[in-house]
Amino acid sequence: MRRLVKIFVVVNNKCKICRRAGVKLFLKGERCFSPKCAMIKKPYSPGRKLKRKVRTLSEYGKELKEKQKLKNWYNLSEEQFSKYVKKALGKRGKVEDAGTFLIKELESRFDNVIFKLGWASSHSQARQMISHKHFLVNGKIVNIPSYSLKKGDKIIIRPSSLKLNIFQNLPTTLKKYQPPSWLELNLERMEGKVKEEPLVEESDLPAEISIIFEYYSR
C-alpha cells in the first residue's frame, strides 16, 4: 500500500508541474498521451478553480515561468540547467546566436537523444536506462545522462539488454515513428546515429529562450 501511495504522489507531482506551466512537458511518458493526462482533465493551475480570475504575472514571474518550463522539459535540476544557461550567456559575442547554442547543448545530451530516438517514453526513463548501462556509444558503455553526443556518434542497445521487456517491443511500437531529421534510427539493428548537429526548428520548445536569458542576467 505504501508503495502505491508513493507512486501516486510522484505521478501527481509531475502532473502539477505541467499544470503550473500551462503546457504539456511530457514528464510521465505514455500517460501524457492518454485521456488520464492531467492537462486534459484539469487544464488549470493547481490550487485554483477553472473560472477564477487569473493573476497577472510580473516580469520576474514571467521569466521564472519560462525558465521552469524549459528546465522541466529536459527534466534537469536547477543546478544543471543554470550551468547550461550561464555557459550559453558566456558565449554571447563569440557565437552567432547564444540561444541556438543553448538549445544544441541541451538537445545533444545523451538522455535527450535516447528519448528522441523513441527508446524511452520520457527523459526520466532515458536517464534511468543510461544509468543502468543499457547503451553503447561508438562501441563503449556510457552511463552518464549528460554526456554530449557529437556528429557521427553511433548508439546501440546492448545485446544483453535487448532481452528485457522494455526493449523487446520497440521494433513494433516504433515502426511508424520518425525521429528528428538530425538523428537516424535503424530498427532492424536497433542502432541510432547522430547525423548532424541538432536543428533548432525541430526542437519544438515550450519556452522563450530570450526571456530565460533575462532571468539569469538579473
Helices and strands as residue ranges (DSSP letters): H 2-21, G 29-33, H 38-41, H 59-73, H 78-89, H 98-107, H 110-116, H 123-131, E 135-137, E 140-141, E 154-157, G 161-163, H 165-168, H 170-173, E 183-186, E 191-194, G 200-202, H 209-216
